[in-house]
Amino acid sequence: MLVQLLCSLAATILISYGINIAAGNSFFMLFDFALAGILLLCTAAMLVLSGAMKDFVFIFLPRKKTENVPLEKLKNVKASVDLAVHTQLYSGVFISFVALIFFLYNYDTREYAGPNLAAVLLSPAYALLFMLVMNPVSAGLERRMFSVMAEDRDEEAHSFQKRSLLQKLKGIGTYCVLILFFIAAFLFTKHVSMKNDKMIPVPFDVPSFLGLGLWILSALLCSGSLRDFGRALSAAVSGRKPGTGEQPCLAGAVSLVMRVLVAAAGCMTITGIVGMLRNLENKSALVPNMYVALLPVLYALVFCLMLLPVKAFVSRRSESCEGR
């Protein structure tokens, strides 16, 4: 667990640094040690008051001390990690709303408007970064839990049912049709429900794609779920029904990617907005900068929509299993 935590932390710092540079921010522009300290203090207090601190400390132990751990212990550790993430999210949103109230009561001081509003966004950004660090740890705990539960099962998880080329092409065609459906739905909404007489740039931003891809890859590598995610995509496209033993791992890998997409997109959008707010004097770049800042959320939502049928497919139990 400690290795996963350190790898996830290092990857998050490096990717965040790259995104800050791409957004035109200095690396230390988003640092507010008092705010980050308050969020960590809230999380520590919650873990202590709930009696989960001892379980949470488990993720900081070296590998030798975490081998051959019973299932109940893993469940408790997973619950403590989820508790810490939820505390960060709720506390971050609460602090953000409090800061927003102070901003609204001092909005008339225009030279402070941008920096103050940027401070409103920092607490949810810290919460999302904490979530990105902890997601691989949580997924790694889930994999260990599934491994312990599957020890007494048969070799069904390792079986691979071959599919014909026609069935594979049918699966690929289904997802192509789904992509075309989403594009058509968006275009229909644009022409029917929205009014626009401006030329909007093509919604394609290489740094946003690269940032989301790096965060997904780092989370899958740190959690050891890269192979499971590939098998989930392969199963959904080819129509191969996974065995009951491998279903939790495949579904967990897809869920990890969806969580990372949401958290990474939110963090990238906040970073872009903070950079825009700290450069409000350049009014001509205000709208283009906001447009680019919102693109990661657009990409994440589309990717999550595309992954929903994949998760549904690998999570469905076969009829033979349901009848047992």
Disulfide bonds with the S-S distance in Angstrom:
none
